[in-house]
Amino acid sequence: MNCKYCGAALPTKGGTCPNCGRMIPMDQKKIMRELLDPKWNEYRDQNTAMYKSASNTDGENARLGKMIAIMLLVMVGIIVIVVVMTN
């Protein structure tokens, strides 16, 4: 792939053109990734799906933590009531 400003060949990695020094636009970087690795979109989609599934378990853990906190508060409340009643 060539630089859209000066026409020089672009390296496979890097964010600037080695000839003119201008930044490679994001849309051109995306095209380069897809040309270098045709399965790049598939990898990206798999990683995104894994991230979403990991964030779902975080929500479940937060809910479990809230349930444990409520149970502890109820137990402490019962203990306080029992102590007050016995005195």
PyRosetta script that sets phi, psi and omega in degrees:
from pyrosetta import init, pose_from_sequence

init()
pose = pose_from_sequence("MNCKYCGAALPTKGGTCPNCGRMIPMDQKKIMRELLDPKWNEYRDQNTAMYKSASNTDGENARLGKMIAIMLLVMVGIIVIVVVMTN")
pose.set_psi(1, 146.2)
pose.set_omega(1, -176.9)
pose.set_phi(2, -111.5)
pose.set_psi(2, 154.9)
pose.set_omega(2, 177.1)
pose.set_phi(3, -63.5)
pose.set_psi(3, 135.1)
pose.set_omega(3, -178.3)
pose.set_phi(4, -79.7)
pose.set_psi(4, -7.2)
pose.set_omega(4, 179.4)
pose.set_phi(5, -96.3)
pose.set_psi(5, -46.9)
pose.set_omega(5, -175.9)
pose.set_phi(6, -115.9)
pose.set_psi(6, -13.4)
pose.set_omega(6, 177.9)
pose.set_phi(7, 87.4)
pose.set_psi(7, 0.6)
pose.set_omega(7, -179.9)
pose.set_phi(8, -72.3)
pose.set_psi(8, 152.7)
pose.set_omega(8, 177.9)
pose.set_phi(9, -67.0)
pose.set_psi(9, 135.9)
pose.set_omega(9, -178.5)
pose.set_phi(10, -95.3)
pose.set_psi(10, 146.0)
pose.set_omega(10, 175.4)
pose.set_phi(11, -72.2)
pose.set_psi(11, 161.6)
pose.set_omega(11, -179.2)
pose.set_phi(12, -71.2)
pose.set_psi(12, -26.5)
pose.set_omega(12, 176.9)
pose.set_phi(13, -124.2)
pose.set_psi(13, 157.1)
pose.set_omega(13, 177.7)
pose.set_phi(14, 115.4)
pose.set_psi(14, 157.1)
pose.set_omega(14, -175.4)
pose.set_phi(15, -109.5)
pose.set_psi(15, -0.2)
pose.set_omega(15, 179.9)
pose.set_phi(16, -130.2)
pose.set_psi(16, 155.5)
pose.set_omega(16, 176.7)
pose.set_phi(17, -75.5)
pose.set_psi(17, 132.6)
pose.set_omega(17, -179.5)
pose.set_phi(18, -70.3)
pose.set_psi(18, -18.9)
pose.set_omega(18, -176.9)
pose.set_phi(19, -89.3)
pose.set_psi(19, -55.4)
pose.set_omega(19, -175.6)
pose.set_phi(20, -99.4)
pose.set_psi(20, -15.7)
pose.set_omega(20, 177.4)
pose.set_phi(21, 81.0)
pose.set_psi(21, 4.4)
pose.set_omega(21, 179.5)
pose.set_phi(22, -78.7)
pose.set_psi(22, 152.3)
pose.set_omega(22, 178.3)
pose.set_phi(23, -66.9)
pose.set_psi(23, 141.6)
pose.set_omega(23, 175.5)
pose.set_phi(24, -82.1)
pose.set_psi(24, 123.8)
pose.set_omega(24, -178.8)
pose.set_phi(25, -60.9)
pose.set_psi(25, 150.9)
pose.set_omega(25, -177.1)
pose.set_phi(26, -59.3)
pose.set_psi(26, -39.8)
pose.set_omega(26, -179.0)
pose.set_phi(27, -64.8)
pose.set_psi(27, -34.1)
pose.set_omega(27, 178.2)
pose.set_phi(28, -72.3)
pose.set_psi(28, -35.0)
pose.set_omega(28, 176.5)
pose.set_phi(29, -63.6)
pose.set_psi(29, -40.1)
pose.set_omega(29, 179.5)
pose.set_phi(30, -63.0)
pose.set_psi(30, -43.3)
pose.set_omega(30, 178.7)
pose.set_phi(31, -62.2)
pose.set_psi(31, -40.8)
pose.set_omega(31, 179.2)
pose.set_phi(32, -62.1)
pose.set_psi(32, -43.4)
pose.set_omega(32, 179.6)
pose.set_phi(33, -61.5)
pose.set_psi(33, -43.2)
pose.set_omega(33, -178.4)
pose.set_phi(34, -67.1)
pose.set_psi(34, -34.8)
pose.set_omega(34, 178.0)
pose.set_phi(35, -70.8)
pose.set_psi(35, -39.6)
pose.set_omega(35, -178.9)
pose.set_phi(36, -71.9)
pose.set_psi(36, -36.1)
pose.set_omega(36, -178.4)
pose.set_phi(37, -138.1)
pose.set_psi(37, 97.6)
pose.set_omega(37, -177.0)
pose.set_phi(38, -59.6)
pose.set_psi(38, -23.1)
pose.set_omega(38, -179.4)
pose.set_phi(39, -90.2)
pose.set_psi(39, 9.8)
pose.set_omega(39, -176.9)
pose.set_phi(40, -58.0)
pose.set_psi(40, -43.3)
pose.set_omega(40, 179.2)
pose.set_phi(41, -61.3)
pose.set_psi(41, -38.9)
pose.set_omega(41, 179.4)
pose.set_phi(42, -65.1)
pose.set_psi(42, -43.3)
pose.set_omega(42, 177.8)
pose.set_phi(43, -61.6)
pose.set_psi(43, -44.5)
pose.set_omega(43, -179.6)
pose.set_phi(44, -60.8)
pose.set_psi(44, -42.9)
pose.set_omega(44, -179.6)
pose.set_phi(45, -65.3)
pose.set_psi(45, -39.4)
pose.set_omega(45, 178.3)
pose.set_phi(46, -64.7)
pose.set_psi(46, -43.3)
pose.set_omega(46, 179.6)
pose.set_phi(47, -65.0)
pose.set_psi(47, -38.9)
pose.set_omega(47, 178.5)
pose.set_phi(48, -64.7)
pose.set_psi(48, -41.3)
pose.set_omega(48, 179.0)
pose.set_phi(49, -64.5)
pose.set_psi(49, -39.7)
pose.set_omega(49, 178.5)
pose.set_phi(50, -65.2)
pose.set_psi(50, -39.1)
pose.set_omega(50, 179.6)
pose.set_phi(51, -64.7)
pose.set_psi(51, -42.8)
pose.set_omega(51, -179.9)
pose.set_phi(52, -64.6)
pose.set_psi(52, -39.4)
pose.set_omega(52, 179.9)
pose.set_phi(53, -68.7)
pose.set_psi(53, -34.4)
pose.set_omega(53, 177.8)
pose.set_phi(54, -67.3)
pose.set_psi(54, -38.1)
pose.set_omega(54, -179.6)
pose.set_phi(55, -71.1)
pose.set_psi(55, -26.7)
pose.set_omega(55, 176.1)
pose.set_phi(56, -66.2)
pose.set_psi(56, -38.4)
pose.set_omega(56, 179.4)
pose.set_phi(57, -68.6)
pose.set_psi(57, -29.0)
pose.set_omega(57, 176.3)
pose.set_phi(58, -63.0)
pose.set_psi(58, -39.2)
pose.set_omega(58, 177.6)
pose.set_phi(59, -65.2)
pose.set_psi(59, -39.4)
pose.set_omega(59, 178.1)
pose.set_phi(60, -66.2)
pose.set_psi(60, -39.6)
pose.set_omega(60, 178.5)
pose.set_phi(61, -65.3)
pose.set_psi(61, -38.5)
pose.set_omega(61, 178.8)
pose.set_phi(62, -64.8)
pose.set_psi(62, -41.2)
pose.set_omega(62, 179.1)
pose.set_phi(63, -64.9)
pose.set_psi(63, -41.1)
pose.set_omega(63, 177.9)
pose.set_phi(64, -62.8)
pose.set_psi(64, -41.5)
pose.set_omega(64, 178.1)
pose.set_phi(65, -61.7)
pose.set_psi(65, -40.0)
pose.set_omega(65, 177.7)
pose.set_phi(66, -64.9)
pose.set_psi(66, -40.5)
pose.set_omega(66, 179.3)
pose.set_phi(67, -63.7)
pose.set_psi(67, -41.7)
pose.set_omega(67, 179.2)
pose.set_phi(68, -64.3)
pose.set_psi(68, -41.8)
pose.set_omega(68, 179.1)
pose.set_phi(69, -62.1)
pose.set_psi(69, -41.2)
pose.set_omega(69, 179.1)
pose.set_phi(70, -65.1)
pose.set_psi(70, -42.8)
pose.set_omega(70, 179.3)
pose.set_phi(71, -62.8)
pose.set_psi(71, -40.5)
pose.set_omega(71, 178.0)
pose.set_phi(72, -64.1)
pose.set_psi(72, -41.8)
pose.set_omega(72, 178.4)
pose.set_phi(73, -63.0)
pose.set_psi(73, -40.9)
pose.set_omega(73, 178.5)
pose.set_phi(74, -63.9)
pose.set_psi(74, -43.8)
pose.set_omega(74, 179.9)
pose.set_phi(75, -64.1)
pose.set_psi(75, -42.1)
pose.set_omega(75, 178.0)
pose.set_phi(76, -63.2)
pose.set_psi(76, -40.9)
pose.set_omega(76, 177.2)
pose.set_phi(77, -60.8)
pose.set_psi(77, -42.6)
pose.set_omega(77, 179.3)
pose.set_phi(78, -64.9)
pose.set_psi(78, -42.3)
pose.set_omega(78, 179.3)
pose.set_phi(79, -62.4)
pose.set_psi(79, -42.9)
pose.set_omega(79, 179.0)
pose.set_phi(80, -62.5)
pose.set_psi(80, -42.6)
pose.set_omega(80, 178.9)
pose.set_phi(81, -63.1)
pose.set_psi(81, -44.2)
pose.set_omega(81, -179.6)
pose.set_phi(82, -63.0)
pose.set_psi(82, -43.6)
pose.set_omega(82, -179.3)
pose.set_phi(83, -63.9)
pose.set_psi(83, -42.8)
pose.set_omega(83, -179.3)
pose.set_phi(84, -66.0)
pose.set_psi(84, -39.5)
pose.set_omega(84, -177.9)
pose.set_phi(85, -68.8)
pose.set_psi(85, -33.2)
pose.set_omega(85, -177.3)
pose.set_phi(86, -78.5)
pose.set_psi(86, -18.1)
pose.set_omega(86, 179.7)
pose.set_phi(87, -87.2)
pose.dump_pdb("model.pdb")
